[in-house]
């Protein structure tokens, strides 16, 4: 019975894993290699497509930011008007409510 190897040492042909070099042999089907190549190309194409879509999104954001900035200024002016209306309403309410005497 051959000596047992450690679980961390793996070799399918009995050679020492540290001295073995990577190589392609006839055990790997050509269909598998072609399939791997096609999948790799498809993934690269997907990455390029994603980058193009990302660029498009950035362009859209760059065009809409100036429009949103104008809305922010309008909102600030509106908030100031609301505060002044609230102050006026408080003064009117104070004048209309009767003063309670003790």
Phi and psi restraints in degrees (range 20) as a CNS / XPLOR table:
assign (resid 1 and name C) (resid 2 and name N)
       (resid 2 and name CA) (resid 2 and name C) 1.0 -69.5 20.0 2
assign (resid 2 and name N) (resid 2 and name CA)
       (resid 2 and name C) (resid 3 and name N) 1.0 154.9 20.0 2
assign (resid 2 and name C) (resid 3 and name N)
       (resid 3 and name CA) (resid 3 and name C) 1.0 -65.3 20.0 2
assign (resid 3 and name N) (resid 3 and name CA)
       (resid 3 and name C) (resid 4 and name N) 1.0 144.9 20.0 2
assign (resid 3 and name C) (resid 4 and name N)
       (resid 4 and name CA) (resid 4 and name C) 1.0 -76.2 20.0 2
assign (resid 4 and name N) (resid 4 and name CA)
       (resid 4 and name C) (resid 5 and name N) 1.0 139.2 20.0 2
assign (resid 4 and name C) (resid 5 and name N)
       (resid 5 and name CA) (resid 5 and name C) 1.0 -91.9 20.0 2
assign (resid 5 and name N) (resid 5 and name CA)
       (resid 5 and name C) (resid 6 and name N) 1.0 158.3 20.0 2
assign (resid 5 and name C) (resid 6 and name N)
       (resid 6 and name CA) (resid 6 and name C) 1.0 -66.9 20.0 2
assign (resid 6 and name N) (resid 6 and name CA)
       (resid 6 and name C) (resid 7 and name N) 1.0 155.7 20.0 2
assign (resid 6 and name C) (resid 7 and name N)
       (resid 7 and name CA) (resid 7 and name C) 1.0 -64.6 20.0 2
assign (resid 7 and name N) (resid 7 and name CA)
       (resid 7 and name C) (resid 8 and name N) 1.0 -31.8 20.0 2
assign (resid 7 and name C) (resid 8 and name N)
       (resid 8 and name CA) (resid 8 and name C) 1.0 -74.5 20.0 2
assign (resid 8 and name N) (resid 8 and name CA)
       (resid 8 and name C) (resid 9 and name N) 1.0 -17.4 20.0 2
assign (resid 8 and name C) (resid 9 and name N)
       (resid 9 and name CA) (resid 9 and name C) 1.0 -92.0 20.0 2
assign (resid 9 and name N) (resid 9 and name CA)
       (resid 9 and name C) (resid 10 and name N) 1.0 124.9 20.0 2
assign (resid 9 and name C) (resid 10 and name N)
       (resid 10 and name CA) (resid 10 and name C) 1.0 -133.7 20.0 2
assign (resid 10 and name N) (resid 10 and name CA)
       (resid 10 and name C) (resid 11 and name N) 1.0 131.4 20.0 2
assign (resid 10 and name C) (resid 11 and name N)
       (resid 11 and name CA) (resid 11 and name C) 1.0 -155.0 20.0 2
assign (resid 11 and name N) (resid 11 and name CA)
       (resid 11 and name C) (resid 12 and name N) 1.0 133.4 20.0 2
assign (resid 11 and name C) (resid 12 and name N)
       (resid 12 and name CA) (resid 12 and name C) 1.0 -89.4 20.0 2
assign (resid 12 and name N) (resid 12 and name CA)
       (resid 12 and name C) (resid 13 and name N) 1.0 -8.4 20.0 2
assign (resid 12 and name C) (resid 13 and name N)
       (resid 13 and name CA) (resid 13 and name C) 1.0 -118.7 20.0 2
assign (resid 13 and name N) (resid 13 and name CA)
       (resid 13 and name C) (resid 14 and name N) 1.0 12.6 20.0 2
assign (resid 13 and name C) (resid 14 and name N)
       (resid 14 and name CA) (resid 14 and name C) 1.0 84.1 20.0 2
assign (resid 14 and name N) (resid 14 and name CA)
       (resid 14 and name C) (resid 15 and name N) 1.0 -6.0 20.0 2
assign (resid 14 and name C) (resid 15 and name N)
       (resid 15 and name CA) (resid 15 and name C) 1.0 -81.1 20.0 2
assign (resid 15 and name N) (resid 15 and name CA)
       (resid 15 and name C) (resid 16 and name N) 1.0 160.2 20.0 2
assign (resid 15 and name C) (resid 16 and name N)
       (resid 16 and name CA) (resid 16 and name C) 1.0 -67.2 20.0 2
assign (resid 16 and name N) (resid 16 and name CA)
       (resid 16 and name C) (resid 17 and name N) 1.0 131.2 20.0 2
assign (resid 16 and name C) (resid 17 and name N)
       (resid 17 and name CA) (resid 17 and name C) 1.0 -64.6 20.0 2
assign (resid 17 and name N) (resid 17 and name CA)
       (resid 17 and name C) (resid 18 and name N) 1.0 -29.1 20.0 2
assign (resid 17 and name C) (resid 18 and name N)
       (resid 18 and name CA) (resid 18 and name C) 1.0 -73.5 20.0 2
assign (resid 18 and name N) (resid 18 and name CA)
       (resid 18 and name C) (resid 19 and name N) 1.0 -31.9 20.0 2
assign (resid 18 and name C) (resid 19 and name N)
       (resid 19 and name CA) (resid 19 and name C) 1.0 -92.7 20.0 2
assign (resid 19 and name N) (resid 19 and name CA)
       (resid 19 and name C) (resid 20 and name N) 1.0 -12.7 20.0 2
assign (resid 19 and name C) (resid 20 and name N)
       (resid 20 and name CA) (resid 20 and name C) 1.0 -78.0 20.0 2
assign (resid 20 and name N) (resid 20 and name CA)
       (resid 20 and name C) (resid 21 and name N) 1.0 136.6 20.0 2
assign (resid 20 and name C) (resid 21 and name N)
       (resid 21 and name CA) (resid 21 and name C) 1.0 -104.1 20.0 2
assign (resid 21 and name N) (resid 21 and name CA)
       (resid 21 and name C) (resid 22 and name N) 1.0 155.9 20.0 2
assign (resid 21 and name C) (resid 22 and name N)
       (resid 22 and name CA) (resid 22 and name C) 1.0 -74.3 20.0 2
assign (resid 22 and name N) (resid 22 and name CA)
       (resid 22 and name C) (resid 23 and name N) 1.0 138.6 20.0 2
assign (resid 22 and name C) (resid 23 and name N)
       (resid 23 and name CA) (resid 23 and name C) 1.0 -155.2 20.0 2
assign (resid 23 and name N) (resid 23 and name CA)
       (resid 23 and name C) (resid 24 and name N) 1.0 158.5 20.0 2
assign (resid 23 and name C) (resid 24 and name N)
       (resid 24 and name CA) (resid 24 and name C) 1.0 -99.5 20.0 2
assign (resid 24 and name N) (resid 24 and name CA)
       (resid 24 and name C) (resid 25 and name N) 1.0 131.5 20.0 2
assign (resid 24 and name C) (resid 25 and name N)
       (resid 25 and name CA) (resid 25 and name C) 1.0 -125.2 20.0 2
assign (resid 25 and name N) (resid 25 and name CA)
       (resid 25 and name C) (resid 26 and name N) 1.0 -178.1 20.0 2
assign (resid 25 and name C) (resid 26 and name N)
       (resid 26 and name CA) (resid 26 and name C) 1.0 -70.9 20.0 2
assign (resid 26 and name N) (resid 26 and name CA)
       (resid 26 and name C) (resid 27 and name N) 1.0 -6.8 20.0 2
assign (resid 26 and name C) (resid 27 and name N)
       (resid 27 and name CA) (resid 27 and name C) 1.0 -75.7 20.0 2
assign (resid 27 and name N) (resid 27 and name CA)
       (resid 27 and name C) (resid 28 and name N) 1.0 -13.8 20.0 2
assign (resid 27 and name C) (resid 28 and name N)
       (resid 28 and name CA) (resid 28 and name C) 1.0 -97.3 20.0 2
assign (resid 28 and name N) (resid 28 and name CA)
       (resid 28 and name C) (resid 29 and name N) 1.0 118.3 20.0 2
assign (resid 28 and name C) (resid 29 and name N)
       (resid 29 and name CA) (resid 29 and name C) 1.0 -67.9 20.0 2
assign (resid 29 and name N) (resid 29 and name CA)
       (resid 29 and name C) (resid 30 and name N) 1.0 145.5 20.0 2
assign (resid 29 and name C) (resid 30 and name N)
       (resid 30 and name CA) (resid 30 and name C) 1.0 -64.1 20.0 2
assign (resid 30 and name N) (resid 30 and name CA)
       (resid 30 and name C) (resid 31 and name N) 1.0 -31.3 20.0 2
assign (resid 30 and name C) (resid 31 and name N)
       (resid 31 and name CA) (resid 31 and name C) 1.0 -62.9 20.0 2
assign (resid 31 and name N) (resid 31 and name CA)
       (resid 31 and name C) (resid 32 and name N) 1.0 -38.1 20.0 2
assign (resid 31 and name C) (resid 32 and name N)
       (resid 32 and name CA) (resid 32 and name C) 1.0 -65.4 20.0 2
assign (resid 32 and name N) (resid 32 and name CA)
       (resid 32 and name C) (resid 33 and name N) 1.0 -42.7 20.0 2
assign (resid 32 and name C) (resid 33 and name N)
       (resid 33 and name CA) (resid 33 and name C) 1.0 -63.8 20.0 2
assign (resid 33 and name N) (resid 33 and name CA)
       (resid 33 and name C) (resid 34 and name N) 1.0 -44.7 20.0 2
assign (resid 33 and name C) (resid 34 and name N)
       (resid 34 and name CA) (resid 34 and name C) 1.0 -65.0 20.0 2
assign (resid 34 and name N) (resid 34 and name CA)
       (resid 34 and name C) (resid 35 and name N) 1.0 -42.0 20.0 2
assign (resid 34 and name C) (resid 35 and name N)
       (resid 35 and name CA) (resid 35 and name C) 1.0 -61.2 20.0 2
assign (resid 35 and name N) (resid 35 and name CA)
       (resid 35 and name C) (resid 36 and name N) 1.0 -41.8 20.0 2
assign (resid 35 and name C) (resid 36 and name N)
       (resid 36 and name CA) (resid 36 and name C) 1.0 -63.4 20.0 2
assign (resid 36 and name N) (resid 36 and name CA)
       (resid 36 and name C) (resid 37 and name N) 1.0 -39.9 20.0 2
assign (resid 36 and name C) (resid 37 and name N)
       (resid 37 and name CA) (resid 37 and name C) 1.0 -65.3 20.0 2
assign (resid 37 and name N) (resid 37 and name CA)
       (resid 37 and name C) (resid 38 and name N) 1.0 -43.5 20.0 2
assign (resid 37 and name C) (resid 38 and name N)
       (resid 38 and name CA) (resid 38 and name C) 1.0 -63.8 20.0 2
assign (resid 38 and name N) (resid 38 and name CA)
       (resid 38 and name C) (resid 39 and name N) 1.0 -43.5 20.0 2
assign (resid 38 and name C) (resid 39 and name N)
       (resid 39 and name CA) (resid 39 and name C) 1.0 -63.7 20.0 2
assign (resid 39 and name N) (resid 39 and name CA)
       (resid 39 and name C) (resid 40 and name N) 1.0 -40.4 20.0 2
assign (resid 39 and name C) (resid 40 and name N)
       (resid 40 and name CA) (resid 40 and name C) 1.0 -62.3 20.0 2
assign (resid 40 and name N) (resid 40 and name CA)
       (resid 40 and name C) (resid 41 and name N) 1.0 -42.6 20.0 2
assign (resid 40 and name C) (resid 41 and name N)
       (resid 41 and name CA) (resid 41 and name C) 1.0 -66.2 20.0 2
assign (resid 41 and name N) (resid 41 and name CA)
       (resid 41 and name C) (resid 42 and name N) 1.0 -40.0 20.0 2
assign (resid 41 and name C) (resid 42 and name N)
       (resid 42 and name CA) (resid 42 and name C) 1.0 -63.9 20.0 2
assign (resid 42 and name N) (resid 42 and name CA)
       (resid 42 and name C) (resid 43 and name N) 1.0 -40.3 20.0 2
assign (resid 42 and name C) (resid 43 and name N)
       (resid 43 and name CA) (resid 43 and name C) 1.0 -66.0 20.0 2
assign (resid 43 and name N) (resid 43 and name CA)
       (resid 43 and name C) (resid 44 and name N) 1.0 -39.7 20.0 2
assign (resid 43 and name C) (resid 44 and name N)
       (resid 44 and name CA) (resid 44 and name C) 1.0 -64.4 20.0 2
assign (resid 44 and name N) (resid 44 and name CA)
       (resid 44 and name C) (resid 45 and name N) 1.0 -41.0 20.0 2
assign (resid 44 and name C) (resid 45 and name N)
       (resid 45 and name CA) (resid 45 and name C) 1.0 -61.7 20.0 2
assign (resid 45 and name N) (resid 45 and name CA)
       (resid 45 and name C) (resid 46 and name N) 1.0 -39.8 20.0 2
assign (resid 45 and name C) (resid 46 and name N)
       (resid 46 and name CA) (resid 46 and name C) 1.0 -63.3 20.0 2
assign (resid 46 and name N) (resid 46 and name CA)
       (resid 46 and name C) (resid 47 and name N) 1.0 -38.7 20.0 2
assign (resid 46 and name C) (resid 47 and name N)
       (resid 47 and name CA) (resid 47 and name C) 1.0 -64.7 20.0 2
assign (resid 47 and name N) (resid 47 and name CA)
       (resid 47 and name C) (resid 48 and name N) 1.0 -43.1 20.0 2
assign (resid 47 and name C) (resid 48 and name N)
       (resid 48 and name CA) (resid 48 and name C) 1.0 -64.2 20.0 2
assign (resid 48 and name N) (resid 48 and name CA)
       (resid 48 and name C) (resid 49 and name N) 1.0 -42.5 20.0 2
assign (resid 48 and name C) (resid 49 and name N)
       (resid 49 and name CA) (resid 49 and name C) 1.0 -62.1 20.0 2
assign (resid 49 and name N) (resid 49 and name CA)
       (resid 49 and name C) (resid 50 and name N) 1.0 -43.9 20.0 2
assign (resid 49 and name C) (resid 50 and name N)
       (resid 50 and name CA) (resid 50 and name C) 1.0 -61.1 20.0 2
assign (resid 50 and name N) (resid 50 and name CA)
       (resid 50 and name C) (resid 51 and name N) 1.0 -43.3 20.0 2
assign (resid 50 and name C) (resid 51 and name N)
       (resid 51 and name CA) (resid 51 and name C) 1.0 -63.0 20.0 2
assign (resid 51 and name N) (resid 51 and name CA)
       (resid 51 and name C) (resid 52 and name N) 1.0 -38.6 20.0 2
assign (resid 51 and name C) (resid 52 and name N)
       (resid 52 and name CA) (resid 52 and name C) 1.0 -66.1 20.0 2
assign (resid 52 and name N) (resid 52 and name CA)
       (resid 52 and name C) (resid 53 and name N) 1.0 -41.1 20.0 2
assign (resid 52 and name C) (resid 53 and name N)
       (resid 53 and name CA) (resid 53 and name C) 1.0 -65.9 20.0 2
assign (resid 53 and name N) (resid 53 and name CA)
       (resid 53 and name C) (resid 54 and name N) 1.0 -38.6 20.0 2
assign (resid 53 and name C) (resid 54 and name N)
       (resid 54 and name CA) (resid 54 and name C) 1.0 -61.7 20.0 2
assign (resid 54 and name N) (resid 54 and name CA)
       (resid 54 and name C) (resid 55 and name N) 1.0 -42.4 20.0 2
assign (resid 54 and name C) (resid 55 and name N)
       (resid 55 and name CA) (resid 55 and name C) 1.0 -62.6 20.0 2
assign (resid 55 and name N) (resid 55 and name CA)
       (resid 55 and name C) (resid 56 and name N) 1.0 -40.2 20.0 2
assign (resid 55 and name C) (resid 56 and name N)
       (resid 56 and name CA) (resid 56 and name C) 1.0 -63.2 20.0 2
assign (resid 56 and name N) (resid 56 and name CA)
       (resid 56 and name C) (resid 57 and name N) 1.0 -42.4 20.0 2
assign (resid 56 and name C) (resid 57 and name N)
       (resid 57 and name CA) (resid 57 and name C) 1.0 -62.9 20.0 2
assign (resid 57 and name N) (resid 57 and name CA)
       (resid 57 and name C) (resid 58 and name N) 1.0 -41.0 20.0 2
assign (resid 57 and name C) (resid 58 and name N)
       (resid 58 and name CA) (resid 58 and name C) 1.0 -63.9 20.0 2
assign (resid 58 and name N) (resid 58 and name CA)
       (resid 58 and name C) (resid 59 and name N) 1.0 -40.1 20.0 2
assign (resid 58 and name C) (resid 59 and name N)
       (resid 59 and name CA) (resid 59 and name C) 1.0 -61.1 20.0 2
assign (resid 59 and name N) (resid 59 and name CA)
       (resid 59 and name C) (resid 60 and name N) 1.0 -42.3 20.0 2
assign (resid 59 and name C) (resid 60 and name N)
       (resid 60 and name CA) (resid 60 and name C) 1.0 -63.6 20.0 2
assign (resid 60 and name N) (resid 60 and name CA)
       (resid 60 and name C) (resid 61 and name N) 1.0 -43.1 20.0 2
assign (resid 60 and name C) (resid 61 and name N)
       (resid 61 and name CA) (resid 61 and name C) 1.0 -64.0 20.0 2
assign (resid 61 and name N) (resid 61 and name CA)
       (resid 61 and name C) (resid 62 and name N) 1.0 -41.8 20.0 2
assign (resid 61 and name C) (resid 62 and name N)
       (resid 62 and name CA) (resid 62 and name C) 1.0 -62.9 20.0 2
assign (resid 62 and name N) (resid 62 and name CA)
       (resid 62 and name C) (resid 63 and name N) 1.0 -31.4 20.0 2
assign (resid 62 and name C) (resid 63 and name N)
       (resid 63 and name CA) (resid 63 and name C) 1.0 -77.4 20.0 2
assign (resid 63 and name N) (resid 63 and name CA)
       (resid 63 and name C) (resid 64 and name N) 1.0 -30.9 20.0 2
assign (resid 63 and name C) (resid 64 and name N)
       (resid 64 and name CA) (resid 64 and name C) 1.0 -88.3 20.0 2
assign (resid 64 and name N) (resid 64 and name CA)
       (resid 64 and name C) (resid 65 and name N) 1.0 -18.8 20.0 2
assign (resid 64 and name C) (resid 65 and name N)
       (resid 65 and name CA) (resid 65 and name C) 1.0 -60.3 20.0 2
assign (resid 65 and name N) (resid 65 and name CA)
       (resid 65 and name C) (resid 66 and name N) 1.0 -45.2 20.0 2
assign (resid 65 and name C) (resid 66 and name N)
       (resid 66 and name CA) (resid 66 and name C) 1.0 -61.2 20.0 2
assign (resid 66 and name N) (resid 66 and name CA)
       (resid 66 and name C) (resid 67 and name N) 1.0 -35.1 20.0 2
assign (resid 66 and name C) (resid 67 and name N)
       (resid 67 and name CA) (resid 67 and name C) 1.0 -67.0 20.0 2
assign (resid 67 and name N) (resid 67 and name CA)
       (resid 67 and name C) (resid 68 and name N) 1.0 -38.5 20.0 2
assign (resid 67 and name C) (resid 68 and name N)
       (resid 68 and name CA) (resid 68 and name C) 1.0 -69.8 20.0 2
assign (resid 68 and name N) (resid 68 and name CA)
       (resid 68 and name C) (resid 69 and name N) 1.0 -35.1 20.0 2
assign (resid 68 and name C) (resid 69 and name N)
       (resid 69 and name CA) (resid 69 and name C) 1.0 -61.6 20.0 2
assign (resid 69 and name N) (resid 69 and name CA)
       (resid 69 and name C) (resid 70 and name N) 1.0 -39.7 20.0 2
assign (resid 69 and name C) (resid 70 and name N)
       (resid 70 and name CA) (resid 70 and name C) 1.0 -63.7 20.0 2
assign (resid 70 and name N) (resid 70 and name CA)
       (resid 70 and name C) (resid 71 and name N) 1.0 -39.4 20.0 2
assign (resid 70 and name C) (resid 71 and name N)
       (resid 71 and name CA) (resid 71 and name C) 1.0 -63.8 20.0 2
assign (resid 71 and name N) (resid 71 and name CA)
       (resid 71 and name C) (resid 72 and name N) 1.0 -36.3 20.0 2
assign (resid 71 and name C) (resid 72 and name N)
       (resid 72 and name CA) (resid 72 and name C) 1.0 -63.3 20.0 2
assign (resid 72 and name N) (resid 72 and name CA)
       (resid 72 and name C) (resid 73 and name N) 1.0 -41.5 20.0 2
assign (resid 72 and name C) (resid 73 and name N)
       (resid 73 and name CA) (resid 73 and name C) 1.0 -64.1 20.0 2
assign (resid 73 and name N) (resid 73 and name CA)
       (resid 73 and name C) (resid 74 and name N) 1.0 -42.6 20.0 2
assign (resid 73 and name C) (resid 74 and name N)
       (resid 74 and name CA) (resid 74 and name C) 1.0 -62.7 20.0 2
assign (resid 74 and name N) (resid 74 and name CA)
       (resid 74 and name C) (resid 75 and name N) 1.0 -39.6 20.0 2
assign (resid 74 and name C) (resid 75 and name N)
       (resid 75 and name CA) (resid 75 and name C) 1.0 -65.3 20.0 2
assign (resid 75 and name N) (resid 75 and name CA)
       (resid 75 and name C) (resid 76 and name N) 1.0 -38.6 20.0 2
assign (resid 75 and name C) (resid 76 and name N)
       (resid 76 and name CA) (resid 76 and name C) 1.0 -62.9 20.0 2
assign (resid 76 and name N) (resid 76 and name CA)
       (resid 76 and name C) (resid 77 and name N) 1.0 -44.5 20.0 2
assign (resid 76 and name C) (resid 77 and name N)
       (resid 77 and name CA) (resid 77 and name C) 1.0 -63.1 20.0 2
assign (resid 77 and name N) (resid 77 and name CA)
       (resid 77 and name C) (resid 78 and name N) 1.0 -39.8 20.0 2
assign (resid 77 and name C) (resid 78 and name N)
       (resid 78 and name CA) (resid 78 and name C) 1.0 -63.7 20.0 2
assign (resid 78 and name N) (resid 78 and name CA)
       (resid 78 and name C) (resid 79 and name N) 1.0 -40.8 20.0 2
assign (resid 78 and name C) (resid 79 and name N)
       (resid 79 and name CA) (resid 79 and name C) 1.0 -61.6 20.0 2
assign (resid 79 and name N) (resid 79 and name CA)
       (resid 79 and name C) (resid 80 and name N) 1.0 -39.9 20.0 2
assign (resid 79 and name C) (resid 80 and name N)
       (resid 80 and name CA) (resid 80 and name C) 1.0 -63.3 20.0 2
assign (resid 80 and name N) (resid 80 and name CA)
       (resid 80 and name C) (resid 81 and name N) 1.0 -40.1 20.0 2
assign (resid 80 and name C) (resid 81 and name N)
       (resid 81 and name CA) (resid 81 and name C) 1.0 -66.1 20.0 2
assign (resid 81 and name N) (resid 81 and name CA)
       (resid 81 and name C) (resid 82 and name N) 1.0 -40.0 20.0 2
assign (resid 81 and name C) (resid 82 and name N)
       (resid 82 and name CA) (resid 82 and name C) 1.0 -63.8 20.0 2
assign (resid 82 and name N) (resid 82 and name CA)
       (resid 82 and name C) (resid 83 and name N) 1.0 -40.4 20.0 2
assign (resid 82 and name C) (resid 83 and name N)
       (resid 83 and name CA) (resid 83 and name C) 1.0 -62.7 20.0 2
assign (resid 83 and name N) (resid 83 and name CA)
       (resid 83 and name C) (resid 84 and name N) 1.0 -42.5 20.0 2
assign (resid 83 and name C) (resid 84 and name N)
       (resid 84 and name CA) (resid 84 and name C) 1.0 -68.1 20.0 2
assign (resid 84 and name N) (resid 84 and name CA)
       (resid 84 and name C) (resid 85 and name N) 1.0 -36.3 20.0 2
assign (resid 84 and name C) (resid 85 and name N)
       (resid 85 and name CA) (resid 85 and name C) 1.0 -66.1 20.0 2
assign (resid 85 and name N) (resid 85 and name CA)
       (resid 85 and name C) (resid 86 and name N) 1.0 -39.6 20.0 2
assign (resid 85 and name C) (resid 86 and name N)
       (resid 86 and name CA) (resid 86 and name C) 1.0 -63.8 20.0 2
assign (resid 86 and name N) (resid 86 and name CA)
       (resid 86 and name C) (resid 87 and name N) 1.0 -40.6 20.0 2
assign (resid 86 and name C) (resid 87 and name N)
       (resid 87 and name CA) (resid 87 and name C) 1.0 -63.7 20.0 2
assign (resid 87 and name N) (resid 87 and name CA)
       (resid 87 and name C) (resid 88 and name N) 1.0 -43.2 20.0 2
assign (resid 87 and name C) (resid 88 and name N)
       (resid 88 and name CA) (resid 88 and name C) 1.0 -63.6 20.0 2
assign (resid 88 and name N) (resid 88 and name CA)
       (resid 88 and name C) (resid 89 and name N) 1.0 -42.9 20.0 2
assign (resid 88 and name C) (resid 89 and name N)
       (resid 89 and name CA) (resid 89 and name C) 1.0 -63.7 20.0 2
assign (resid 89 and name N) (resid 89 and name CA)
       (resid 89 and name C) (resid 90 and name N) 1.0 -36.8 20.0 2
assign (resid 89 and name C) (resid 90 and name N)
       (resid 90 and name CA) (resid 90 and name C) 1.0 -65.8 20.0 2
assign (resid 90 and name N) (resid 90 and name CA)
       (resid 90 and name C) (resid 91 and name N) 1.0 -40.3 20.0 2
assign (resid 90 and name C) (resid 91 and name N)
       (resid 91 and name CA) (resid 91 and name C) 1.0 -66.0 20.0 2
assign (resid 91 and name N) (resid 91 and name CA)
       (resid 91 and name C) (resid 92 and name N) 1.0 -42.0 20.0 2
assign (resid 91 and name C) (resid 92 and name N)
       (resid 92 and name CA) (resid 92 and name C) 1.0 -64.0 20.0 2
assign (resid 92 and name N) (resid 92 and name CA)
       (resid 92 and name C) (resid 93 and name N) 1.0 -42.8 20.0 2
assign (resid 92 and name C) (resid 93 and name N)
       (resid 93 and name CA) (resid 93 and name C) 1.0 -62.8 20.0 2
assign (resid 93 and name N) (resid 93 and name CA)
       (resid 93 and name C) (resid 94 and name N) 1.0 -39.6 20.0 2
assign (resid 93 and name C) (resid 94 and name N)
       (resid 94 and name CA) (resid 94 and name C) 1.0 -63.7 20.0 2
assign (resid 94 and name N) (resid 94 and name CA)
       (resid 94 and name C) (resid 95 and name N) 1.0 -36.9 20.0 2
assign (resid 94 and name C) (resid 95 and name N)
       (resid 95 and name CA) (resid 95 and name C) 1.0 -72.2 20.0 2
assign (resid 95 and name N) (resid 95 and name CA)
       (resid 95 and name C) (resid 96 and name N) 1.0 -31.2 20.0 2
assign (resid 95 and name C) (resid 96 and name N)
       (resid 96 and name CA) (resid 96 and name C) 1.0 -84.9 20.0 2
assign (resid 96 and name N) (resid 96 and name CA)
       (resid 96 and name C) (resid 97 and name N) 1.0 -25.7 20.0 2
assign (resid 96 and name C) (resid 97 and name N)
       (resid 97 and name CA) (resid 97 and name C) 1.0 -80.3 20.0 2
assign (resid 97 and name N) (resid 97 and name CA)
       (resid 97 and name C) (resid 98 and name N) 1.0 134.8 20.0 2
assign (resid 97 and name C) (resid 98 and name N)
       (resid 98 and name CA) (resid 98 and name C) 1.0 -71.3 20.0 2
assign (resid 98 and name N) (resid 98 and name CA)
       (resid 98 and name C) (resid 99 and name N) 1.0 146.3 20.0 2
assign (resid 98 and name C) (resid 99 and name N)
       (resid 99 and name CA) (resid 99 and name C) 1.0 -81.8 20.0 2
assign (resid 99 and name N) (resid 99 and name CA)
       (resid 99 and name C) (resid 100 and name N) 1.0 127.1 20.0 2
assign (resid 99 and name C) (resid 100 and name N)
       (resid 100 and name CA) (resid 100 and name C) 1.0 -81.3 20.0 2
assign (resid 100 and name N) (resid 100 and name CA)
       (resid 100 and name C) (resid 101 and name N) 1.0 131.8 20.0 2
assign (resid 100 and name C) (resid 101 and name N)
       (resid 101 and name CA) (resid 101 and name C) 1.0 -106.2 20.0 2
assign (resid 101 and name N) (resid 101 and name CA)
       (resid 101 and name C) (resid 102 and name N) 1.0 150.1 20.0 2
